[in-house]
Amino acid sequence: MDLQKADIMMRHFTTPRPVTAERIERALDRVAEIIVARGDQGEKWLPLYDYLERALRDHKAKEDRLNAARQRVKRLQS
């Protein structure tokens, strides 16, 4: 097996990086750049931009719920 094929295979066996608000924000920034750079054709990228905005909103809401649960447990323990 040559090195290139091994490299491609290794990408499929590595553990995926966790989804974070920062990663979603970077993706939103990049898609926004693409939308603006492509002018009228950039409109085609809006569904992806919308998806990323929802993903960021959902991720932040989940983090808020987890923090609320942690605070509740802290109050119960004190």
DSSP file (Angstrom, degrees, kcal/mol; ACC not computed):
  #  RESIDUE AA STRUCTURE BP1 BP2  ACC     N-H-->O    O-->H-N    N-H-->O    O-->H-N    TCO  KAPPA ALPHA  PHI   PSI    X-CA   Y-CA   Z-CA
    1    1 A M              0   0    0      0, 0.0     2,-0.1     0, 0.0     0, 0.0   0.000 360.0 360.0 360.0 130.9    0.0    0.0    0.0
    2    2 A D     >  -     0   0    0      1,-0.1     4,-2.0     4,-0.0     5,-0.2  -0.324 360.0-105.9 -80.1 167.9    1.5    3.4   -0.9
    3    3 A L  H  > S+     0   0    0      1,-0.2     4,-2.4     2,-0.2     5,-0.2   0.855 116.4  55.8 -62.0 -38.9    1.7    6.3    1.5
    4    4 A Q  H  > S+     0   0    0      1,-0.2     4,-2.1     2,-0.2    -1,-0.2   0.920 108.8  46.3 -63.2 -44.4   -1.1    8.2   -0.1
    5    5 A K  H  > S+     0   0    0      1,-0.2     4,-2.4     2,-0.2    -1,-0.2   0.893 111.8  52.0 -65.0 -39.0   -3.6    5.4    0.3
    6    6 A A  H  X S+     0   0    0     -4,-2.0     4,-2.4     2,-0.2    -1,-0.2   0.901 108.4  51.5 -63.1 -40.7   -2.5    4.8    3.9
    7    7 A D  H  X S+     0   0    0     -4,-2.4     4,-1.5     2,-0.2    -2,-0.2   0.914 110.4  48.2 -62.8 -43.6   -3.0    8.5    4.6
    8    8 A I  H  X S+     0   0    0     -4,-2.1     4,-0.8     1,-0.2    -2,-0.2   0.915 112.3  49.1 -63.5 -43.4   -6.6    8.4    3.2
    9    9 A M  H >X S+     0   0    0     -4,-2.4     3,-0.8     1,-0.2     4,-0.7   0.892 106.4  56.3 -64.2 -39.7   -7.4    5.3    5.2
   10   10 A M  H >X S+     0   0    0     -4,-2.4     4,-0.9     1,-0.3     3,-0.9   0.851  99.1  60.8 -63.1 -33.9   -6.0    6.8    8.5
   11   11 A R  H 3< S+     0   0    0     -4,-1.5     3,-0.3     1,-0.3    -1,-0.3   0.829 103.5  51.0 -62.3 -29.8   -8.4    9.7    8.1
   12   12 A H  H << S+     0   0    0     -4,-0.8    -1,-0.3    -3,-0.8    -2,-0.2   0.666 111.1  47.7 -81.7 -15.8  -11.3    7.3    8.3
   13   13 A F  H << S+     0   0    0     -3,-0.9    -1,-0.2    -4,-0.7    -2,-0.2   0.475  88.6 100.0-104.2  -3.7  -10.1    5.6   11.4
   14   14 A T  S  < S-     0   0    0     -4,-0.9     3,-0.0    -3,-0.3    -3,-0.0  -0.492  83.6-101.0 -82.5 155.5   -9.3    8.6   13.5
   15   15 A T        -     0   0    0     -2,-0.2    -1,-0.1     1,-0.1    -2,-0.1  -0.580  43.4-114.3 -73.0 130.0  -11.6    9.9   16.2
   16   16 A P        -     0   0    0      0, 0.0    -1,-0.1     0, 0.0     3,-0.1  -0.324  30.8-106.3 -65.9 148.3  -13.6   12.9   14.9
   17   17 A R        -     0   0    0      1,-0.1     3,-0.0    -3,-0.0     2,-0.0  -0.471  43.0-101.0 -71.3 145.6  -13.0   16.2   16.6
   18   18 A P        -     0   0    0      0, 0.0     2,-0.5     0, 0.0    -1,-0.1  -0.323  34.0-108.8 -68.1 150.0  -15.8   17.3   18.9
   19   19 A V        +     0   0    0     -3,-0.1     2,-0.3     4,-0.1     3,-0.0  -0.675  46.5 176.0 -77.8 126.3  -18.3   19.9   17.7
   20   20 A T     >  -     0   0    0     -2,-0.5     4,-2.1     1,-0.1     5,-0.2  -0.883  44.6-114.1-127.8 161.2  -17.7   23.1   19.5
   21   21 A A  H  > S+     0   0    0     -2,-0.3     4,-2.7     1,-0.2     5,-0.2   0.881 117.8  55.8 -59.8 -37.4  -19.2   26.6   19.2
   22   22 A E  H  > S+     0   0    0      2,-0.2     4,-2.3     1,-0.2    -1,-0.2   0.902 106.8  48.1 -64.2 -41.5  -15.8   27.9   18.0
   23   23 A R  H  > S+     0   0    0      2,-0.2     4,-2.0     1,-0.2    -1,-0.2   0.901 112.6  48.5 -66.6 -39.8  -15.6   25.4   15.2
   24   24 A I  H  X S+     0   0    0     -4,-2.1     4,-2.6     2,-0.2    -2,-0.2   0.916 110.2  52.3 -65.8 -41.6  -19.2   26.2   14.1
   25   25 A E  H  X S+     0   0    0     -4,-2.7     4,-2.5     1,-0.2    -2,-0.2   0.915 109.0  49.9 -59.4 -43.8  -18.3   29.9   14.3
   26   26 A R  H  X S+     0   0    0     -4,-2.3     4,-2.3     1,-0.2    -1,-0.2   0.899 110.5  50.1 -62.7 -39.6  -15.3   29.4   12.0
   27   27 A A  H  X S+     0   0    0     -4,-2.0     4,-2.7     2,-0.2     5,-0.2   0.913 109.9  50.5 -65.1 -42.1  -17.4   27.5    9.5
   28   28 A L  H  X S+     0   0    0     -4,-2.6     4,-2.5     2,-0.2    -2,-0.2   0.917 109.9  50.9 -60.4 -43.0  -20.0   30.3    9.5
   29   29 A D  H  X S+     0   0    0     -4,-2.5     4,-2.1     2,-0.2    -2,-0.2   0.931 112.0  46.7 -59.0 -46.2  -17.2   32.8    8.9
   30   30 A R  H  X S+     0   0    0     -4,-2.3     4,-2.1     1,-0.2    -2,-0.2   0.916 112.8  47.9 -65.6 -43.9  -15.9   30.7    6.0
   31   31 A V  H  X S+     0   0    0     -4,-2.7     4,-2.7     1,-0.2    -1,-0.2   0.895 109.8  53.9 -65.2 -38.6  -19.3   30.2    4.4
   32   32 A A  H  X S+     0   0    0     -4,-2.5     4,-2.4    -5,-0.2     5,-0.2   0.914 108.0  50.6 -60.3 -42.5  -20.0   34.0    4.8
   33   33 A E  H  X S+     0   0    0     -4,-2.1     4,-2.7     1,-0.2    -2,-0.2   0.913 111.0  48.7 -60.7 -42.4  -16.8   34.7    2.9
   34   34 A I  H  X S+     0   0    0     -4,-2.1     4,-1.9     2,-0.2    -2,-0.2   0.923 110.0  51.6 -64.1 -44.3  -17.8   32.3    0.1
   35   35 A I  H  < S+     0   0    0     -4,-2.7     7,-0.3     1,-0.2     4,-0.3   0.930 114.8  42.0 -58.2 -47.5  -21.3   33.9   -0.1
   36   36 A V  H >< S+     0   0    0     -4,-2.4     3,-1.2     1,-0.2    -1,-0.2   0.913 113.2  52.6 -68.2 -42.7  -19.9   37.4   -0.5
   37   37 A A  H 3< S+     0   0    0     -4,-2.7    -1,-0.2     1,-0.3    -2,-0.2   0.811 107.9  51.7 -64.5 -30.1  -17.1   36.4   -2.8
   38   38 A R  T >< S-     0   0    0     -4,-1.9     3,-1.8     1,-0.3    -1,-0.3   0.448  88.5-163.6 -90.7   0.9  -19.5   34.6   -5.2
   39   39 A G  G X  S+     0   0    0     -3,-1.2     3,-1.4    -4,-0.3     4,-0.4  -0.292  72.6   3.7  59.5-128.7  -21.8   37.6   -5.6
   40   40 A D  G >  S+     0   0    0      1,-0.3     3,-0.9     2,-0.2    -1,-0.3   0.814 133.6  56.9 -61.4 -30.7  -25.2   36.5   -7.0
   41   41 A Q  G X  S+     0   0    0     -3,-1.8     3,-1.5     1,-0.2    -1,-0.3   0.667  88.0  78.7 -74.5 -15.9  -24.1   32.9   -7.0
   42   42 A G  G X  S+     0   0    0     -3,-1.4     3,-2.1    -7,-0.3     4,-0.3   0.739  73.6  77.7 -63.8 -22.9  -23.4   33.1   -3.3
   43   43 A E  G X  S+     0   0    0     -3,-0.9     3,-1.5    -4,-0.4    -1,-0.3   0.789  80.9  68.3 -58.2 -27.7  -27.1   32.7   -2.6
   44   44 A K  G <  S+     0   0    0     -3,-1.5    -1,-0.3     1,-0.3     4,-0.2   0.730  95.2  56.6 -64.4 -20.9  -26.8   29.0   -3.3
   45   45 A W  G X> S+     0   0    0     -3,-2.1     4,-2.0    -4,-0.2     3,-0.5   0.507  79.1  93.8 -89.0  -5.7  -24.7   28.7   -0.1
   46   46 A L  H <> S+     0   0    0     -3,-1.5     4,-3.1    -4,-0.3     5,-0.2   0.862  77.6  58.4 -59.5 -38.3  -27.5   30.2    2.1
   47   47 A P  H 3> S+     0   0    0      0, 0.0     4,-2.3     0, 0.0    -1,-0.2   0.903 108.7  46.5 -59.3 -37.6  -28.9   26.8    3.1
   48   48 A L  H <> S+     0   0    0     -3,-0.5     4,-2.5    -4,-0.2    -2,-0.2   0.913 112.2  50.2 -68.2 -41.4  -25.6   25.8    4.5
   49   49 A Y  H  X S+     0   0    0     -4,-2.0     4,-2.3     2,-0.2    -1,-0.2   0.926 111.5  48.6 -60.3 -45.0  -25.2   29.1    6.3
   50   50 A D  H  X S+     0   0    0     -4,-3.1     4,-2.3     1,-0.2    -2,-0.2   0.910 110.3  51.7 -61.0 -43.0  -28.8   28.6    7.8
   51   51 A Y  H  X S+     0   0    0     -4,-2.3     4,-2.6    -5,-0.2    -2,-0.2   0.921 110.3  48.3 -59.9 -45.1  -27.9   25.1    8.9
   52   52 A L  H  X S+     0   0    0     -4,-2.5     4,-2.5     2,-0.2    -1,-0.2   0.886 109.3  52.8 -66.0 -38.4  -24.7   26.3   10.6
   53   53 A E  H  X S+     0   0    0     -4,-2.3     4,-2.4     2,-0.2    -1,-0.2   0.926 111.6  46.2 -61.7 -43.1  -26.6   29.1   12.4
   54   54 A R  H  X S+     0   0    0     -4,-2.3     4,-3.0     2,-0.2     5,-0.2   0.915 111.5  52.3 -64.0 -42.0  -29.2   26.6   13.7
   55   55 A A  H  X S+     0   0    0     -4,-2.6     4,-2.5     1,-0.2    -2,-0.2   0.901 110.8  47.5 -61.5 -40.8  -26.4   24.2   14.7
   56   56 A L  H  X S+     0   0    0     -4,-2.5     4,-2.6     2,-0.2     5,-0.2   0.927 113.0  48.1 -66.3 -44.6  -24.7   27.0   16.7
   57   57 A R  H  X S+     0   0    0     -4,-2.4     4,-2.3     1,-0.2    -2,-0.2   0.924 114.3  46.6 -60.9 -45.1  -28.0   28.0   18.3
   58   58 A D  H  X S+     0   0    0     -4,-3.0     4,-2.4     2,-0.2    -2,-0.2   0.898 111.8  51.1 -64.3 -41.1  -28.7   24.4   19.2
   59   59 A H  H  X S+     0   0    0     -4,-2.5     4,-2.3    -5,-0.2    -2,-0.2   0.928 111.8  46.4 -63.5 -45.2  -25.2   23.8   20.5
   60   60 A K  H  X S+     0   0    0     -4,-2.6     4,-2.4     1,-0.2    -1,-0.2   0.892 111.5  51.9 -64.9 -39.0  -25.4   26.9   22.8
   61   61 A A  H  X S+     0   0    0     -4,-2.3     4,-2.3    -5,-0.2    -1,-0.2   0.906 109.5  49.9 -64.0 -40.6  -28.8   25.9   24.0
   62   62 A K  H  X S+     0   0    0     -4,-2.4     4,-2.5     2,-0.2    -2,-0.2   0.925 110.5  49.5 -63.3 -43.8  -27.5   22.5   24.9
   63   63 A E  H  X S+     0   0    0     -4,-2.3     4,-2.5     1,-0.2    -2,-0.2   0.900 109.9  51.9 -61.6 -40.4  -24.6   24.0   26.8
   64   64 A D  H  X S+     0   0    0     -4,-2.4     4,-2.3     2,-0.2    -1,-0.2   0.916 110.3  48.3 -62.0 -42.8  -27.0   26.3   28.6
   65   65 A R  H  X S+     0   0    0     -4,-2.3     4,-2.3     2,-0.2    -2,-0.2   0.911 111.4  49.9 -64.8 -42.1  -29.1   23.3   29.7
   66   66 A L  H  X S+     0   0    0     -4,-2.5     4,-2.3     1,-0.2    -2,-0.2   0.917 111.4  48.9 -62.8 -42.1  -26.1   21.4   30.9
   67   67 A N  H  X S+     0   0    0     -4,-2.5     4,-2.5     1,-0.2    -1,-0.2   0.892 109.6  52.1 -63.9 -38.9  -24.9   24.4   32.9
   68   68 A A  H  X S+     0   0    0     -4,-2.3     4,-2.2     2,-0.2    -1,-0.2   0.909 109.7  49.3 -63.3 -41.3  -28.3   24.8   34.4
   69   69 A A  H  X S+     0   0    0     -4,-2.3     4,-2.2     2,-0.2    -2,-0.2   0.909 110.8  49.9 -64.3 -41.6  -28.3   21.1   35.4
   70   70 A R  H  X S+     0   0    0     -4,-2.3     4,-2.2     1,-0.2    -2,-0.2   0.917 110.8  49.4 -62.7 -42.8  -24.8   21.5   37.0
   71   71 A Q  H  X S+     0   0    0     -4,-2.5     4,-2.4     1,-0.2    -1,-0.2   0.879 108.7  53.6 -64.0 -37.8  -26.0   24.5   38.9
   72   72 A R  H  X S+     0   0    0     -4,-2.2     4,-2.2     1,-0.2    -1,-0.2   0.927 109.2  47.9 -62.3 -44.6  -29.0   22.7   40.2
   73   73 A V  H  X S+     0   0    0     -4,-2.2     4,-2.0     1,-0.2    -2,-0.2   0.889 109.6  53.5 -64.8 -38.8  -26.9   19.8   41.5
   74   74 A K  H  X S+     0   0    0     -4,-2.2     4,-1.1     1,-0.2    -1,-0.2   0.922 109.4  48.6 -59.8 -44.0  -24.5   22.3   43.2
   75   75 A R  H  < S+     0   0    0     -4,-2.4     3,-0.4     1,-0.2    -2,-0.2   0.895 110.7  50.9 -63.5 -39.3  -27.5   23.9   44.9
   76   76 A L  H  < S+     0   0    0     -4,-2.2    -1,-0.2     1,-0.2    -2,-0.2   0.855 110.4  49.7 -65.5 -34.3  -28.8   20.5   46.0
   77   77 A Q  H  <        0   0    0     -4,-2.0    -1,-0.2     1,-0.2    -2,-0.2   0.654 360.0 360.0 -81.9 -15.5  -25.4   19.6   47.4
   78   78 A S     <        0   0    0     -4,-1.1    -1,-0.2    -3,-0.4    -2,-0.2   0.476 360.0 360.0 -96.4 360.0  -24.9   22.8   49.5
